[in-house]
Amino acid sequence: MTDETINAAQCAKLLHCTEQRIEELTRSGELPGMKFGRGWIYVKSDLLAYIAERARKEAEERRQDLTARKSVPRLDIPLRPRRQTPPPLPVPAKAFAQGPRP
C-alpha cells in the first residue's frame, strides 16, 4: 500500500471502528472503496473528504434541531405557580370546647 491508499485495517484505525464495520459500510456503498483481490482498498483523501462531509452534515442537523427546539414553545408541559400555598392546618374541636387548660 502507498501513502495514498490504505487497506481495511488501516481504514478501521482511521475511523475508529472495526474492520467488519468498515466492510459493511463499503458493501452498502456508504464508504468509498474498491474490492481488490480478496480485500478492500481505500483512497485516504476520499475517506478524509467523507469524514469532513459527514461531520458538516451532522453539525448542520444538530444546529437545525437546536434552533427548532428554541423557537417552539413546549405546550405539553403544564405551567405551575412557583410557590404553592400550604394547606390549612386542622383545628382540634375539643380544645375550643373545653377552654384553656390549667
C-alpha positions as CSV (number, residue, x, y, z in Angstrom):
1,M,0.0,0.0,0.0
2,T,1.1,3.5,-0.7
3,D,0.5,6.6,1.4
4,E,-2.5,7.5,-0.7
5,T,-4.2,4.1,-0.5
6,I,-5.0,2.1,2.6
7,N,-6.5,-1.3,3.4
8,A,-9.5,-2.1,5.6
9,A,-7.4,-2.4,8.8
10,Q,-5.9,1.0,8.3
11,C,-9.3,2.4,7.4
12,A,-10.7,1.0,10.6
13,K,-8.0,2.5,12.6
14,L,-8.5,5.9,10.9
15,L,-12.3,5.8,11.5
16,H,-12.0,4.3,15.0
17,C,-14.1,1.2,14.3
18,T,-13.8,-2.5,13.4
19,E,-12.8,-3.9,10.1
20,Q,-16.1,-5.7,9.9
21,R,-17.9,-2.3,10.2
22,I,-15.7,-0.8,7.5
23,E,-16.5,-3.7,5.2
24,E,-20.3,-3.4,5.9
25,L,-20.2,0.3,5.2
26,T,-18.2,-0.3,2.0
27,R,-20.5,-3.0,0.7
28,S,-23.6,-0.8,1.4
29,G,-22.0,2.0,-0.6
30,E,-21.6,4.5,2.2
31,L,-17.8,4.4,2.2
32,P,-15.9,4.9,-1.0
33,G,-13.8,1.8,-1.5
34,M,-12.8,-0.8,-4.1
35,K,-12.6,-4.5,-4.0
36,F,-9.1,-5.5,-5.0
37,G,-8.4,-9.3,-4.8
38,R,-9.8,-10.6,-1.5
39,G,-9.6,-7.3,0.3
40,W,-10.7,-3.7,0.1
41,I,-8.6,-0.7,-0.7
42,Y,-9.5,2.9,0.1
43,V,-8.1,6.3,-1.1
44,K,-7.2,8.1,2.0
45,S,-8.1,11.6,0.6
46,D,-11.6,10.2,-0.3
47,L,-12.1,8.9,3.3
48,L,-11.0,12.2,4.8
49,A,-13.4,14.0,2.5
50,Y,-16.2,11.6,3.5
51,I,-15.4,12.3,7.2
52,A,-15.5,16.1,6.6
53,E,-18.7,15.9,4.7
54,R,-20.4,13.8,7.2
55,A,-19.2,16.0,10.1
56,R,-20.6,19.1,8.4
57,K,-23.9,17.4,7.7
58,E,-24.3,16.2,11.3
59,A,-23.3,19.6,12.7
60,E,-26.0,21.2,10.5
61,E,-28.6,18.7,11.7
62,R,-27.7,19.5,15.3
63,R,-27.9,23.2,14.6
64,Q,-31.3,22.9,13.0
65,D,-32.6,20.7,15.8
66,L,-31.4,23.2,18.4
67,T,-32.9,26.1,16.6
68,A,-36.2,24.3,16.2
69,R,-36.3,23.4,19.9
70,K,-35.7,27.0,20.9
71,S,-38.3,28.5,18.6
72,V,-41.2,26.3,19.5
73,P,-42.7,26.7,23.0
74,R,-43.4,23.5,24.9
75,L,-47.1,23.3,25.2
76,D,-47.2,19.8,26.7
77,I,-45.7,20.9,30.0
78,P,-48.3,22.5,32.3
79,L,-47.3,25.7,33.9
80,R,-47.3,25.6,37.7
81,P,-47.1,28.6,40.0
82,R,-43.7,29.0,41.6
83,R,-45.0,28.7,45.2
84,Q,-48.0,26.9,46.4
85,T,-49.9,28.0,49.4
86,P,-49.7,25.4,52.2
87,P,-52.9,23.6,53.1
88,P,-54.7,24.9,56.2
89,L,-53.9,23.2,59.5
90,P,-56.6,21.2,61.1
91,V,-58.2,22.7,64.1
92,P,-58.9,20.3,67.0
93,A,-62.5,20.7,68.1
94,K,-62.0,19.6,71.7
95,A,-59.5,22.3,72.6
96,F,-62.0,25.1,71.9
97,A,-65.0,23.4,73.5
98,Q,-63.2,22.8,76.9
99,G,-61.5,26.1,77.2
100,P,-57.9,26.7,78.3
101,R,-56.1,24.1,80.4
102,P,-55.0,25.0,84.0
